[in-house]
Amino acid sequence: MADKITKVEIVTRKNKFEELKNALNEIGVMGMTVSQVLGCGTQKGDVQYYRGIPMELKLLPKIKVEIVICEVPVEKVIEVAEKVLRTGNIGDGKIFVSDITDVIKVRTGARGKEALLNE
């Protein structure tokens, strides 16, 4: 169980990224992959106006943060993310948690937990 590797994916509003990144750094999460993505959930998009004409946008801009962890407790990562991201409004985002079976560091060939450590 000590060598368990977990991937946490967080999809949320773009304006929450800096606060989320800083909070995760404070608990020891240093490496992350960040992507700008488009998506919609229960809000089904948004209505915005272009030259006075209402246009329904089906996909909203979001940020996707991917973290692979083995040292920091997963529940701590989830707790911190929820604390930072929760506003109580639709669109706060989602957190996906999945187990990783293996990690390979291409440069060295290290596998598993060793591949995640900074050497």
Secondary structure, 3 states (H helix, E strand, C coil): CCCCEEEEEEEECHHHHHHHHHHHHHCCCCCCEEEEEEECCCCCCEEEEECCEEEEECCEEEEEEEEEECCCCHHHHHHHHHHHHCCCCCCCCEEEEEEECCCECCCCCCECHHHHCCC
